[in-house]
Amino acid sequence: MNDALLNVKDLTITFQTERGELTAVDHLSFDLGRKETLCIVGESGSGKSVTALSIMGLLPQPAGRVTNGSIRFQGQELTGLTNKQMQGIRGNRISMIFQEPMTSLNPVYTVGYQISEVLKKHKGMNTKEAMRYAAELLERVGIPEPGKRVHSFPHELSGGLRQRVMIAMALSCDPDILIADEPTTALDVTIQAQILRLMETLKQDLDMSIIFITHDLGVVSQISDRTIVMYGGMKMEERYADGFFDHVQHPYTVDLLGCIPTSSLSDGKLMPIPGMIPSLANMPGGCRFSNRCRRAMSACHETIPELREIEPGHWIACHLEDKEAVL
Amino acid sequence: MTASYKEPLIQVRGLEKVFRIKGGMLEKKQNLRAVRGVSFDIMPQETFGLVGESGCGKSTTGRLILQLLRPTGGEVLMEGKNLASMKGRALKEQRAKMQMVFQDPYASFDPRQNIYSAVSEPMVIYGLAKTKRERREKVAQLLADVGLNPDAMEKCPHEFSGGQRQRIGIARALALHPQFMVLDEPVSALDVSIQAQVINLLLEMKSQYGLTYLFISHDLSVIKYICDRVAVMYLGEIIEMADKETLFAQPLHPYSQALLAAAPKIGEQRTGEVLTGEVPSPIRPPKGCAFHPRCPHARECCKQVPPVQKLPDGRLIACWLYA
């Protein structure tokens, strides 16, 4: 079954801290197919962003490291690569955009200069070619007056335009995978809708795969082909099929939906999940969600549930699915 | 629902705020008109929502009402008294009746002040509880009301999670038994599972203390859940105002329609047109209807200011389509 573009298997990421070694991501596995949009959903501390950084080889050093598992991109193992080897892939075959474009852009260079840097490095263009191509890229991401905008500094652009610049930069080498970490969280809804539509169009035009990291389940509904729900560094639920929200099974996902004011007019009462998101240092034993789960049984506090396929293309990690544990 | 014969608690009349901002070097100072003639009433025990995108003036409006910023025009009446013309002692007394909860629970506390000190400070300033013992009892009660253990008193803000800190922010706002609270994006910085806890807490506190809320948010689903009436703002003006049910069932202003359509809904694929362009600069707002450069229905008359009119269903709308 290996036509996937990216295979992540048993990925474990730890951070060395004053309080000892903390596990941020625990035995996470997933595949990303060609032209697929994978959404990784979770709240703070779920490990979703750290997963993205590890694929890019950008874990904070020296604290963070991959202690187990593999990340294979087109069959090539990425975890053992040196920084130099990784530079051939990062920004070239796999690109990433972040939540706050202002902090990812350098305030003292024009956006054209910053895009052309990538082109010079990875495509060997000269300055003139690179600037011309930078303007073309800005046009492709829907920035008005691209010929003028290449000479703009980041502070002269609005948040939406800056995010478009980041996307242009990420696309400059026609990557196979675009990783987007909360790319629309800092934007207004009408601008968010524009950026989501732009990413969808570019994905079709450029045959890209997208890993989209978000906490916003509404956004997931709109763009996802495959959805992974994470909590406490582990995968709770995954569905590769339509209608994720009509079929959610894991108690965490079900309860999470109960926390969101619905957009229908017949508003039911919100049902908050009790308690707090545990910190990495105080993860409960067994299932990570067991101390907040309404349906927790004794098995849930003792052993970590295995991921089971409950119907074709839908997996959950919950003891409720395990008939023996329920009995 | 509030009875119709009641007087509004808060009346906002033609509120204006102009900020003088620096241009570049050698450039003249410019006027940024953040709020441009906003008027609305808030009835006692009502939750009134202000919704809009960044820069629409919703937070500025909240601060103008509390006189944290002084308006450059218009009036704010609370129980019939004009706050905008009050000063000194009179304003201080009035301020005890109105409080604010901020978006960022990390930024709204002094990191070195413990929780007892933060929550009791308003009581000290207003001489509400005379002895330390009374204050401690009061703080313990407030913390219990917002669902925290009274032990929290001795701790510092960094020892709490975002959701807990927001609870403390609410406790502090309640310390003086206000009638009116401005909630400026109170749940936007919180995780979804914690957001729901805080929303429910705000609703409980409202009924327990008989509060009136001005709820400011960019999140339409939260607004819809918590508010009774909603005003939609765009570039410093209210463009539509209606009961929640009316507005969400059938938004009339093209901007309200676009805003509602743009918000992603769970279990729905995207439908409809995406609004093009971006919000223009409030330094040079477009002539006439501020929304006309982005409006799919814009006509020649839209370059003139649209009339604000009341429709038979009670909503206010500023759009030539309904003139």
Interface residues (C-beta under 8 A of the other chain):
Chain A: E43 S44 S158 G159 G160 L161 D188 V189 T190 I191 Q192 A193 Q194 L196 R197 H215 D216 L217 G218 V219 V220 S221 Q222 F245 D246 D255 L256 L257 G258 C259 I260 P261 T262 S263 L265 D267 K269 L270 M271 P272 I273 M276 I277
Chain B: E53 S54 S161 G163 Q164 D191 V192 S193 I194 Q195 A196 Q197 I199 N200 H218 L220 S221 V222 K224 Y225 I226 E245 F248 A249 A258 L259 A261 A262 A263 P264 K265 I266 G267 E268 Q269 R270 V274 L275 T276 E278 V279
